Amino acid sequence: MASSSSTRSIVLGLSLWFLLISPALSLTCTSQSKNLKNEIYAHCLDLPSLSSFLHFTYDASNRSLSIAFVAAPAKSGGWIAWAINPTAPGMAGSQALVAYKDSKGAVTVKLYNVSSYESIVPTKKLSFDVWDTSADESGGLMRIYGKVKVPEELAKAGKLNQVWQVGPSVTPGGMIAKHDFAPPNLNSKGALDLSGAQTGGGSAGTDSRTKKRNIHGVLNAVSWGILFPIGAIIARYLRTFESADPAWFYLHVLCQSSAYAIGVAGWGTGLKLGSDSKGVTYTGHRNIGIALFSLATVQIFALFLRPKKDHKYRFHWNLYHHGVGYAILVLGIINVFKGLDILNPENKWKSAYIIVISVLGGIAVLLEAITWIVVISRKSRSRKA
């Protein structure tokens, strides 16, 4: 009896364990059945972003590509899409198959010609032949099925540019809502080797683009977000101490010049990212970046026009210099946070920057109090004298 009870417990435990891990296993390409909608596919890829999968078979004799694209919509009632771009690796110019639920609740497939980021319209025909399109849904996943005639030049190359995407909603008229612009959405593209030789759908270009975004973020966070505030603290508080003159000035110039040089490098990477991502525009972040670069450039060159201490225009120059400096300080910190929201890194990086800024803010408050004590004490001594 004891042995029988123990056996039942083991079987029950193993069953529960299997039920717990099976959903996770089902969300990998190799564990999915290749017999999707009664068709066996020769190859299956775990695509590198958006938890998406592509099953496909390519027949070189007639250039036909049979596909089953699997992904979960961004939200309930959303859409999924798989596309071929005959001319470029990005979204603009791609020919897309889009699946979503129609007004009757049935999953349907529509064709879209993505001629540009501003023009995404349904069409009855793509630039290549498409047939046997259909879609279904189960377990929170949508599947797009179809066959396409691979353009001759792509067939000769043995590779094509694929793009995939998921979105949040569809209007009653069949217009798909914009997808997110987080890194997984922007990286959902790559080269598809028709032979099935690759083990994933990514590309070196995607990795390079992500690296450039990270470099851009680090350079600008260090420049506008850290070095400029430190330079402002040096100028504001060290000059109060007569023994620190003129050392504080040279420290201030060194810190701000270094910040400007690093900021220019960061600004340059931002321009490159913008030119490589036509149609993807972060208006607020970009405009603040342009304003920062312009103000900082004027501020740096204004050093060459700095009047002497006893010059009649020195007071006005100081007003300008301090005003522009504080504007750079505030805009720089705001734009770092905007950049963090765009990059969407792990929470620890945003937390680390918040800690750095908080520490600098705490130091500034402490030095402000000390400065006022020194100034008041100095005035008190001068009156007595």
Secondary structure as the mmCIF struct_conf table of DSSP 4:
data_model
#
loop_
_struct_conf.conf_type_id
_struct_conf.id
_struct_conf.beg_label_comp_id
_struct_conf.beg_label_asym_id
_struct_conf.beg_label_seq_id
_struct_conf.end_label_comp_id
_struct_conf.end_label_asym_id
_struct_conf.end_label_seq_id
HELX_RH_AL_P HELX_RH_AL_P1 ALA A 2 SER A 26
TURN_TY1_P TURN_TY1_P1 LEU A 27 LEU A 27
BEND BEND1 THR A 28 THR A 28
TURN_TY1_P TURN_TY1_P2 CYS A 29 SER A 31
BEND BEND2 GLN A 32 GLN A 32
BEND BEND3 LYS A 34 LYS A 34
STRN STRN1 ASN A 35 LEU A 36
TURN_TY1_P TURN_TY1_P3 LYS A 37 ASN A 38
STRN STRN2 GLU A 39 ILE A 40
BEND BEND4 ALA A 42 ALA A 42
STRN STRN3 HIS A 43 ASP A 46
BEND BEND5 PRO A 48 SER A 49
TURN_TY1_P TURN_TY1_P4 LEU A 50 SER A 51
STRN STRN4 PHE A 53 ASP A 59
TURN_TY1_P TURN_TY1_P5 ALA A 60 ARG A 63
STRN STRN5 SER A 64 ALA A 71
BEND BEND6 ALA A 74 LYS A 75
TURN_TY1_P TURN_TY1_P6 SER A 76 GLY A 77
STRN STRN6 TRP A 79 ASN A 85
BEND BEND7 PRO A 86 THR A 87
BEND BEND8 PRO A 89 MET A 91
TURN_TY1_P TURN_TY1_P7 ALA A 92 GLY A 93
STRN STRN7 SER A 94 LYS A 101
TURN_TY1_P TURN_TY1_P8 SER A 103 LYS A 104
BEND BEND9 GLY A 105 GLY A 105
STRN STRN8 VAL A 107 VAL A 114
BEND BEND10 SER A 116 GLU A 118
STRN STRN9 ILE A 120 THR A 123
BEND BEND11 LYS A 124 LYS A 124
BEND BEND12 SER A 127 PHE A 128
STRN STRN10 VAL A 130 SER A 138
TURN_TY1_P TURN_TY1_P9 GLY A 139 GLY A 140
STRN STRN11 LEU A 141 LYS A 149
HELX_RH_AL_P HELX_RH_AL_P2 GLU A 152 ALA A 157
TURN_TY1_P TURN_TY1_P10 GLY A 158 GLY A 158
STRN STRN12 LYS A 159 GLY A 167
BEND BEND13 PRO A 168 PRO A 168
STRN STRN13 VAL A 170 VAL A 170
TURN_TY1_P TURN_TY1_P11 PRO A 172 GLY A 173
BEND BEND14 GLY A 174 GLY A 174
HELX_LH_PP_P HELX_LH_PP_P1 MET A 175 MET A 175
STRN STRN14 ILE A 176 ILE A 176
HELX_LH_PP_P HELX_LH_PP_P2 ALA A 177 ASP A 180
BEND BEND15 ALA A 182 ALA A 182
HELX_RH_AL_P HELX_RH_AL_P3 PRO A 183 LEU A 186
TURN_TY1_P TURN_TY1_P12 ASN A 187 ASN A 187
STRN STRN15 LYS A 189 ASP A 193
TURN_TY1_P TURN_TY1_P13 LEU A 194 SER A 195
BEND BEND16 THR A 199 THR A 199
STRN STRN16 GLY A 200 GLY A 200
BEND BEND17 GLY A 201 GLY A 201
HELX_RH_AL_P HELX_RH_AL_P4 ALA A 204 VAL A 222
HELX_RH_PI_P HELX_RH_PI_P1 SER A 223 LEU A 227
HELX_RH_AL_P HELX_RH_AL_P5 PHE A 228 TYR A 237
HELX_RH_3T_P HELX_RH_3T_P1 LEU A 238 THR A 240
BEND BEND18 PHE A 241 PHE A 241
HELX_RH_3T_P HELX_RH_3T_P2 GLU A 242 ALA A 244
TURN_TY1_P TURN_TY1_P14 ASP A 245 PRO A 246
HELX_RH_AL_P HELX_RH_AL_P6 ALA A 247 ASP A 276
BEND BEND19 SER A 277 SER A 277
TURN_TY1_P TURN_TY1_P15 LYS A 278 GLY A 279
HELX_RH_AL_P HELX_RH_AL_P7 THR A 283 ALA A 302
HELX_RH_3T_P HELX_RH_3T_P3 LEU A 303 LEU A 305
HELX_LH_PP_P HELX_LH_PP_P3 ARG A 306 LYS A 308
TURN_TY1_P TURN_TY1_P16 LYS A 309 ASP A 310
BEND BEND20 HIS A 311 HIS A 311
TURN_TY1_P TURN_TY1_P17 LYS A 312 TYR A 313
HELX_RH_AL_P HELX_RH_AL_P8 ARG A 314 LEU A 343
HELX_RH_AL_P HELX_RH_AL_P9 ASN A 347 LYS A 384
#
